[in-house]
Amino acid sequence: MTMFLVTLGFFLLVVAAMAVGYIFQHKTLAGSCGGLGSVGIDKACNCDNPCEKRQERERQASLKENQIDIKNI
């Protein structure tokens, strides 16, 4: 029983460390295979415009793409 508790404690410690690291990176959760975007669906809701957070992410992504294009010139 002691070995089980030590192993469980170790795994909980590793999971907690990974969670803290992820939180400090300030990243949003993302799927590894593209999610709905890989099948041609831009958004999962039925609203006309994306939410403010998504608009900001798209704006940041386009700014990063523009910076990369400028560096390659």
Biopython code that builds the backbone (N, CA, C, O; Angstrom):
import numpy as np
from Bio.PDB.StructureBuilder import StructureBuilder

atoms = [
    (1, "MET", "N", (0.830, -1.194, 0.000)),
    (1, "MET", "CA", (0.000, 0.000, 0.000)),
    (1, "MET", "C", (0.870, 1.251, 0.000)),
    (1, "MET", "O", (0.510, 2.260, -0.608)),
    (2, "THR", "N", (1.997, 1.190, 0.670)),
    (2, "THR", "CA", (2.890, 2.349, 0.724)),
    (2, "THR", "C", (3.413, 2.697, -0.663)),
    (2, "THR", "O", (3.482, 3.870, -1.030)),
    (3, "MET", "N", (3.784, 1.672, -1.438)),
    (3, "MET", "CA", (4.289, 1.908, -2.793)),
    (3, "MET", "C", (3.221, 2.559, -3.664)),
    (3, "MET", "O", (3.530, 3.441, -4.465)),
    (4, "PHE", "N", (1.965, 2.133, -3.517)),
    (4, "PHE", "CA", (0.863, 2.730, -4.266)),
    (4, "PHE", "C", (0.720, 4.211, -3.931)),
    (4, "PHE", "O", (0.578, 5.034, -4.836)),
    (5, "LEU", "N", (0.755, 4.559, -2.666)),
    (5, "LEU", "CA", (0.608, 5.950, -2.249)),
    (5, "LEU", "C", (1.781, 6.809, -2.726)),
    (5, "LEU", "O", (1.585, 7.958, -3.122)),
    (6, "VAL", "N", (2.984, 6.266, -2.689)),
    (6, "VAL", "CA", (4.168, 6.994, -3.178)),
    (6, "VAL", "C", (4.039, 7.235, -4.678)),
    (6, "VAL", "O", (4.313, 8.336, -5.157)),
    (7, "THR", "N", (3.626, 6.218, -5.416)),
    (7, "THR", "CA", (3.455, 6.350, -6.870)),
    (7, "THR", "C", (2.345, 7.344, -7.194)),
    (7, "THR", "O", (2.512, 8.190, -8.073)),
    (8, "LEU", "N", (1.231, 7.254, -6.507)),
    (8, "LEU", "CA", (0.122, 8.181, -6.716)),
    (8, "LEU", "C", (0.568, 9.612, -6.413)),
    (8, "LEU", "O", (0.263, 10.530, -7.175)),
    (9, "GLY", "N", (1.271, 9.801, -5.329)),
    (9, "GLY", "CA", (1.778, 11.128, -4.982)),
    (9, "GLY", "C", (2.722, 11.674, -6.032)),
    (9, "GLY", "O", (2.675, 12.860, -6.358)),
    (10, "PHE", "N", (3.584, 10.811, -6.567)),
    (10, "PHE", "CA", (4.520, 11.228, -7.612)),
    (10, "PHE", "C", (3.768, 11.681, -8.861)),
    (10, "PHE", "O", (4.078, 12.731, -9.425)),
    (11, "PHE", "N", (2.781, 10.895, -9.296)),
    (11, "PHE", "CA", (2.014, 11.269, -10.484)),
    (11, "PHE", "C", (1.229, 12.557, -10.264)),
    (11, "PHE", "O", (1.145, 13.390, -11.166)),
    (12, "LEU", "N", (0.660, 12.726, -9.088)),
    (12, "LEU", "CA", (-0.064, 13.965, -8.790)),
    (12, "LEU", "C", (0.877, 15.163, -8.796)),
    (12, "LEU", "O", (0.502, 16.244, -9.249)),
    (13, "LEU", "N", (2.081, 14.980, -8.302)),
    (13, "LEU", "CA", (3.079, 16.046, -8.313)),
    (13, "LEU", "C", (3.473, 16.419, -9.740)),
    (13, "LEU", "O", (3.608, 17.601, -10.057)),
    (14, "VAL", "N", (3.656, 15.425, -10.595)),
    (14, "VAL", "CA", (4.008, 15.683, -11.994)),
    (14, "VAL", "C", (2.869, 16.397, -12.710)),
    (14, "VAL", "O", (3.113, 17.354, -13.446)),
    (15, "VAL", "N", (1.639, 15.956, -12.512)),
    (15, "VAL", "CA", (0.482, 16.600, -13.147)),
    (15, "VAL", "C", (0.348, 18.038, -12.667)),
    (15, "VAL", "O", (0.077, 18.928, -13.473)),
    (16, "ALA", "N", (0.531, 18.282, -11.384)),
    (16, "ALA", "CA", (0.451, 19.643, -10.846)),
    (16, "ALA", "C", (1.549, 20.520, -11.435)),
    (16, "ALA", "O", (1.295, 21.679, -11.762)),
    (17, "ALA", "N", (2.756, 19.996, -11.576)),
    (17, "ALA", "CA", (3.853, 20.767, -12.165)),
    (17, "ALA", "C", (3.555, 21.110, -13.620)),
    (17, "ALA", "O", (3.834, 22.225, -14.062)),
    (18, "MET", "N", (2.995, 20.169, -14.366)),
    (18, "MET", "CA", (2.642, 20.441, -15.764)),
    (18, "MET", "C", (1.548, 21.495, -15.849)),
    (18, "MET", "O", (1.587, 22.356, -16.728)),
    (19, "ALA", "N", (0.573, 21.439, -14.946)),
    (19, "ALA", "CA", (-0.508, 22.416, -14.950)),
    (19, "ALA", "C", (0.022, 23.811, -14.647)),
    (19, "ALA", "O", (-0.369, 24.777, -15.302)),
    (20, "VAL", "N", (0.898, 23.926, -13.673)),
    (20, "VAL", "CA", (1.471, 25.225, -13.330)),
    (20, "VAL", "C", (2.286, 25.767, -14.504)),
    (20, "VAL", "O", (2.205, 26.957, -14.812)),
    (21, "GLY", "N", (3.065, 24.918, -15.157)),
    (21, "GLY", "CA", (3.836, 25.344, -16.315)),
    (21, "GLY", "C", (2.945, 25.822, -17.437)),
    (21, "GLY", "O", (3.249, 26.819, -18.091)),
    (22, "TYR", "N", (1.850, 25.126, -17.670)),
    (22, "TYR", "CA", (0.921, 25.502, -18.737)),
    (22, "TYR", "C", (0.249, 26.833, -18.426)),
    (22, "TYR", "O", (0.063, 27.664, -19.316)),
    (23, "ILE", "N", (-0.110, 27.033, -17.172)),
    (23, "ILE", "CA", (-0.756, 28.285, -16.771)),
    (23, "ILE", "C", (0.187, 29.459, -16.969)),
    (23, "ILE", "O", (-0.240, 30.511, -17.443)),
    (24, "PHE", "N", (1.453, 29.307, -16.621)),
    (24, "PHE", "CA", (2.401, 30.415, -16.747)),
    (24, "PHE", "C", (2.790, 30.706, -18.190)),
    (24, "PHE", "O", (3.333, 31.776, -18.466)),
    (25, "GLN", "N", (2.532, 29.791, -19.115)),
    (25, "GLN", "CA", (2.812, 30.054, -20.521)),
    (25, "GLN", "C", (1.716, 30.885, -21.170)),
    (25, "GLN", "O", (1.909, 31.387, -22.277)),
    (26, "HIS", "N", (0.582, 31.042, -20.520)),
    (26, "HIS", "CA", (-0.552, 31.833, -21.016)),
    (26, "HIS", "C", (-1.023, 31.362, -22.382)),
    (26, "HIS", "O", (-1.315, 32.190, -23.245)),
    (27, "LYS", "N", (-1.103, 30.080, -22.597)),
    (27, "LYS", "CA", (-1.588, 29.538, -23.856)),
    (27, "LYS", "C", (-3.024, 29.062, -23.686)),
    (27, "LYS", "O", (-3.447, 28.686, -22.593)),
    (28, "THR", "N", (-3.757, 29.086, -24.782)),
    (28, "THR", "CA", (-5.090, 28.519, -24.757)),
    (28, "THR", "C", (-4.997, 27.056, -25.163)),
    (28, "THR", "O", (-4.049, 26.653, -25.836)),
    (29, "LEU", "N", (-5.964, 26.276, -24.761)),
    (29, "LEU", "CA", (-5.975, 24.875, -25.133)),
    (29, "LEU", "C", (-6.232, 24.748, -26.628)),
    (29, "LEU", "O", (-7.060, 25.472, -27.180)),
    (30, "ALA", "N", (-5.535, 23.842, -27.277)),
    (30, "ALA", "CA", (-5.699, 23.629, -28.707)),
    (30, "ALA", "C", (-5.579, 22.141, -29.008)),
    (30, "ALA", "O", (-4.802, 21.423, -28.378)),
    (31, "GLY", "N", (-6.352, 21.700, -29.971)),
    (31, "GLY", "CA", (-6.285, 20.308, -30.375)),
    (31, "GLY", "C", (-5.019, 20.031, -31.177)),
    (31, "GLY", "O", (-4.432, 20.945, -31.757)),
    (32, "SER", "N", (-4.611, 18.798, -31.205)),
    (32, "SER", "CA", (-3.382, 18.448, -31.903)),
    (32, "SER", "C", (-3.612, 18.159, -33.381)),
    (32, "SER", "O", (-2.649, 18.111, -34.146)),
    (33, "CYS", "N", (-4.852, 17.968, -33.802)),
    (33, "CYS", "CA", (-5.092, 17.584, -35.198)),
    (33, "CYS", "C", (-5.902, 18.628, -35.954)),
    (33, "CYS", "O", (-6.426, 18.321, -37.024)),
    (34, "GLY", "N", (-6.022, 19.833, -35.450)),
    (34, "GLY", "CA", (-6.692, 20.893, -36.194)),
    (34, "GLY", "C", (-8.140, 21.116, -35.818)),
    (34, "GLY", "O", (-8.674, 22.191, -36.092)),
    (35, "GLY", "N", (-8.790, 20.164, -35.212)),
    (35, "GLY", "CA", (-10.174, 20.332, -34.793)),
    (35, "GLY", "C", (-11.111, 20.580, -35.964)),
    (35, "GLY", "O", (-10.934, 20.003, -37.037)),
    (36, "LEU", "N", (-12.109, 21.438, -35.761)),
    (36, "LEU", "CA", (-13.095, 21.709, -36.796)),
    (36, "LEU", "C", (-12.493, 22.438, -37.994)),
    (36, "LEU", "O", (-13.005, 22.322, -39.107)),
    (37, "GLY", "N", (-11.420, 23.182, -37.780)),
    (37, "GLY", "CA", (-10.780, 23.895, -38.880)),
    (37, "GLY", "C", (-10.246, 22.960, -39.947)),
    (37, "GLY", "O", (-10.163, 23.342, -41.114)),
    (38, "SER", "N", (-9.884, 21.745, -39.573)),
    (38, "SER", "CA", (-9.340, 20.800, -40.546)),
    (38, "SER", "C", (-10.407, 20.221, -41.468)),
    (38, "SER", "O", (-10.077, 19.649, -42.507)),
    (39, "VAL", "N", (-11.682, 20.360, -41.105)),
    (39, "VAL", "CA", (-12.765, 19.876, -41.965)),
    (39, "VAL", "C", (-13.523, 21.018, -42.627)),
    (39, "VAL", "O", (-14.596, 20.808, -43.193)),
    (40, "GLY", "N", (-12.968, 22.229, -42.559)),
    (40, "GLY", "CA", (-13.559, 23.363, -43.259)),
    (40, "GLY", "C", (-14.573, 24.168, -42.472)),
    (40, "GLY", "O", (-15.246, 25.022, -43.051)),
    (41, "ILE", "N", (-14.709, 23.934, -41.185)),
    (41, "ILE", "CA", (-15.653, 24.697, -40.361)),
    (41, "ILE", "C", (-14.856, 25.747, -39.601)),
    (41, "ILE", "O", (-13.966, 25.414, -38.819)),
    (42, "ASP", "N", (-15.182, 27.027, -39.835)),
    (42, "ASP", "CA", (-14.416, 28.098, -39.199)),
    (42, "ASP", "C", (-14.766, 28.285, -37.733)),
    (42, "ASP", "O", (-13.890, 28.593, -36.924)),
    (43, "LYS", "N", (-16.024, 28.106, -37.381)),
    (43, "LYS", "CA", (-16.426, 28.309, -35.993)),
    (43, "LYS", "C", (-17.536, 27.337, -35.636)),
    (43, "LYS", "O", (-18.238, 26.834, -36.512)),
    (44, "ALA", "N", (-17.689, 27.078, -34.356)),
    (44, "ALA", "CA", (-18.643, 26.080, -33.900)),
    (44, "ALA", "C", (-19.971, 26.693, -33.472)),
    (44, "ALA", "O", (-20.912, 25.958, -33.171)),
    (45, "CYS", "N", (-20.070, 27.997, -33.437)),
    (45, "CYS", "CA", (-21.315, 28.626, -33.010)),
    (45, "CYS", "C", (-22.098, 29.101, -34.232)),
    (45, "CYS", "O", (-21.593, 29.055, -35.354)),
    (46, "ASN", "N", (-23.313, 29.551, -34.015)),
    (46, "ASN", "CA", (-24.133, 30.009, -35.129)),
    (46, "ASN", "C", (-24.221, 31.538, -35.186)),
    (46, "ASN", "O", (-25.146, 32.071, -35.798)),
    (47, "CYS", "N", (-23.297, 32.239, -34.575)),
    (47, "CYS", "CA", (-23.306, 33.694, -34.591)),
    (47, "CYS", "C", (-22.649, 34.217, -35.873)),
    (47, "CYS", "O", (-21.850, 33.516, -36.495)),
    (48, "ASP", "N", (-22.985, 35.441, -36.263)),
    (48, "ASP", "CA", (-22.449, 36.013, -37.494)),
    (48, "ASP", "C", (-20.975, 36.375, -37.372)),
    (48, "ASP", "O", (-20.201, 36.155, -38.302)),
    (49, "ASN", "N", (-20.591, 36.923, -36.242)),
    (49, "ASN", "CA", (-19.212, 37.345, -36.025)),
    (49, "ASN", "C", (-18.584, 36.524, -34.907)),
    (49, "ASN", "O", (-19.269, 36.152, -33.954)),
    (50, "PRO", "N", (-17.300, 36.239, -35.009)),
    (50, "PRO", "CA", (-16.629, 35.541, -33.906)),
    (50, "PRO", "C", (-16.605, 36.426, -32.653)),
    (50, "PRO", "O", (-16.765, 37.643, -32.738)),
    (51, "CYS", "N", (-16.406, 35.805, -31.508)),
    (51, "CYS", "CA", (-16.345, 36.547, -30.254)),
    (51, "CYS", "C", (-15.090, 37.429, -30.221)),
    (51, "CYS", "O", (-14.196, 37.279, -31.054)),
    (52, "GLU", "N", (-15.034, 38.327, -29.272)),
    (52, "GLU", "CA", (-13.926, 39.278, -29.189)),
    (52, "GLU", "C", (-12.587, 38.577, -28.993)),
    (52, "GLU", "O", (-11.585, 38.997, -29.572)),
    (53, "LYS", "N", (-12.551, 37.526, -28.195)),
    (53, "LYS", "CA", (-11.297, 36.803, -27.956)),
    (53, "LYS", "C", (-10.781, 36.182, -29.245)),
    (53, "LYS", "O", (-9.583, 36.229, -29.522)),
    (54, "ARG", "N", (-11.680, 35.599, -30.037)),
    (54, "ARG", "CA", (-11.242, 34.985, -31.294)),
    (54, "ARG", "C", (-10.782, 36.057, -32.281)),
    (54, "ARG", "O", (-9.788, 35.869, -32.982)),
    (55, "GLN", "N", (-11.494, 37.169, -32.339)),
    (55, "GLN", "CA", (-11.070, 38.255, -33.223)),
    (55, "GLN", "C", (-9.670, 38.736, -32.848)),
    (55, "GLN", "O", (-8.853, 39.014, -33.726)),
    (56, "GLU", "N", (-9.393, 38.833, -31.556)),
    (56, "GLU", "CA", (-8.074, 39.258, -31.098)),
    (56, "GLU", "C", (-7.015, 38.223, -31.473)),
    (56, "GLU", "O", (-5.928, 38.589, -31.922)),
    (57, "ARG", "N", (-7.319, 36.937, -31.294)),
    (57, "ARG", "CA", (-6.369, 35.887, -31.673)),
    (57, "ARG", "C", (-6.083, 35.923, -33.170)),
    (57, "ARG", "O", (-4.933, 35.782, -33.587)),
    (58, "GLU", "N", (-7.121, 36.111, -33.980)),
    (58, "GLU", "CA", (-6.927, 36.170, -35.429)),
    (58, "GLU", "C", (-6.103, 37.391, -35.813)),
    (58, "GLU", "O", (-5.270, 37.319, -36.717)),
    (59, "ARG", "N", (-6.332, 38.517, -35.129)),
    (59, "ARG", "CA", (-5.566, 39.727, -35.408)),
    (59, "ARG", "C", (-4.099, 39.517, -35.049)),
    (59, "ARG", "O", (-3.209, 39.921, -35.797)),
    (60, "GLN", "N", (-3.845, 38.882, -33.899)),
    (60, "GLN", "CA", (-2.468, 38.598, -33.489)),
    (60, "GLN", "C", (-1.789, 37.658, -34.479)),
    (60, "GLN", "O", (-0.618, 37.840, -34.812)),
    (61, "ALA", "N", (-2.527, 36.651, -34.948)),
    (61, "ALA", "CA", (-1.957, 35.697, -35.901)),
    (61, "ALA", "C", (-1.604, 36.385, -37.210)),
    (61, "ALA", "O", (-0.559, 36.105, -37.797)),
    (62, "SER", "N", (-2.469, 37.284, -37.672)),
    (62, "SER", "CA", (-2.172, 37.972, -38.931)),
    (62, "SER", "C", (-0.985, 38.920, -38.759)),
    (62, "SER", "O", (-0.196, 39.094, -39.688)),
    (63, "LEU", "N", (-0.853, 39.535, -37.579)),
    (63, "LEU", "CA", (0.301, 40.401, -37.334)),
    (63, "LEU", "C", (1.585, 39.583, -37.332)),
    (63, "LEU", "O", (2.598, 40.026, -37.874)),
    (64, "LYS", "N", (1.558, 38.397, -36.731)),
    (64, "LYS", "CA", (2.739, 37.537, -36.717)),
    (64, "LYS", "C", (3.097, 37.089, -38.123)),
    (64, "LYS", "O", (4.277, 37.036, -38.471)),
    (65, "GLU", "N", (2.093, 36.763, -38.944)),
    (65, "GLU", "CA", (2.353, 36.355, -40.320)),
    (65, "GLU", "C", (2.980, 37.495, -41.107)),
    (65, "GLU", "O", (3.890, 37.278, -41.907)),
    (66, "ASN", "N", (2.493, 38.708, -40.878)),
    (66, "ASN", "CA", (3.044, 39.872, -41.571)),
    (66, "ASN", "C", (4.490, 40.118, -41.145)),
    (66, "ASN", "O", (5.320, 40.497, -41.972)),
    (67, "GLN", "N", (4.801, 39.905, -39.868)),
    (67, "GLN", "CA", (6.161, 40.089, -39.397)),
    (67, "GLN", "C", (7.089, 39.061, -40.013)),
    (67, "GLN", "O", (8.229, 39.381, -40.350)),
    (68, "ILE", "N", (6.619, 37.836, -40.164)),
    (68, "ILE", "CA", (7.433, 36.796, -40.785)),
    (68, "ILE", "C", (7.683, 37.126, -42.242)),
    (68, "ILE", "O", (8.795, 36.944, -42.737)),
    (69, "ASP", "N", (6.650, 37.617, -42.944)),
    (69, "ASP", "CA", (6.791, 37.974, -44.360)),
    (69, "ASP", "C", (7.811, 39.099, -44.530)),
    (69, "ASP", "O", (8.617, 39.075, -45.460)),
    (70, "ILE", "N", (7.775, 40.069, -43.641)),
    (70, "ILE", "CA", (8.697, 41.197, -43.729)),
    (70, "ILE", "C", (10.136, 40.719, -43.503)),
    (70, "ILE", "O", (11.054, 41.188, -44.175)),
    (71, "LYS", "N", (10.336, 39.798, -42.570)),
    (71, "LYS", "CA", (11.677, 39.303, -42.273)),
    (71, "LYS", "C", (12.240, 38.496, -43.434)),
    (71, "LYS", "O", (13.455, 38.467, -43.630)),
    (72, "ASN", "N", (11.379, 37.842, -44.206)),
    (72, "ASN", "CA", (11.850, 37.008, -45.303)),
    (72, "ASN", "C", (12.178, 37.826, -46.558)),
    (72, "ASN", "O", (12.768, 37.299, -47.501)),
    (73, "ILE", "N", (11.812, 39.073, -46.575)),
    (73, "ILE", "CA", (12.069, 39.920, -47.765)),
    (73, "ILE", "C", (13.494, 40.362, -47.816)),
    (73, "ILE", "O", (13.887, 41.075, -48.740)),
]
sb = StructureBuilder()
sb.init_structure("model")
sb.init_model(0)
sb.init_chain("A")
sb.init_seg("    ")
for serial, (resi, resn, name, xyz) in enumerate(atoms, 1):
    if name == "N":
        sb.init_residue(resn, " ", resi, " ")
    sb.init_atom(name, np.array(xyz, "f"), 0.0, 1.0, " ", f" {name:<3s}", serial, name[0])
structure = sb.get_structure()
